[in-house]
Amino acid sequence: MMCVIAHQSLQTENGSNRKVVAEVEAKAIGKTAQAISLLQPGQALQLSGFIASANLKQPRRLVLHIDEFELLN
């Protein structure tokens, strides 16, 4: 299952606050994909997994492979 993860946070960089906003392509398989498919869009999650290139033809396009997730709200 492919999806897009929206991220928003406030990070400290070199002593200054920086607002971070990003959208990241993500992929889940098996039981993780089944569980994620039941979620409503916009639910806050904490994800764990790894980042890999989308494929050999697009090594600069990165995809987050979700191994586990936790609902935050």
N, C-alpha and C positions, 0 to 999 in steps of 0.2 A: 504494500500500500504506500503510495506516495502522497505527501502533503506539504504544506508550507507552514513553518513555524514563525510567528511574529514575536520579536523580542524588543523590550523596552527596559532600560535601566539607567541609573546614574552611577558612573564610575569615576574614580579618582585617577587622574593622569598627571604626573609630575607636579603634584600638589594642587591641581585645579580640578573642579568638578566638570564632568563631560557627560552630556546626555547621549545615550547610545540607542539608536533605533535601527533594527535590521529585520529582514525577512530571509529565512534560510530554508532551502529545500530539505526535506527529511523523508526517510524511508523506514518502514517497519515491516517485519515479516512474522508469520506464525501467530502464536497466542498474543504477542504484543500488538500486532496489527489488528487482530480481532477486537481486543479491548479498546484500542484507540478509536476504532470505527464506531464505537458506541457513544463516544463523547460528543458534546455539543460544541460548535465553534465558539471560540472566545474563552474557553475554560483555561484557567491558569494551571500550568504543569511545571514540574521539575523533571528534566530529562537527563538520562545518562546513556552514553553510547560512544561512537567514534565517528570521525570525519574521514571521508575517503573521496577520491575523484569519482565523478559521475560515471565515467567509462574511459576506455583507453583513447578514444578519439577526442575527448574533452577533459584532459587532465587538470585544467585550471578551474573547472566547474566542480564545486564541492557539494557533497550531500551528507547530512547528518544521519547516520544509521542508528536508530533508536533501539536500545536493548531493554531499557526499563523506564518507567515513568511513575510519577506520583502526583495525585491531584492536590492542588494547593488551596482550592476554595470549595 
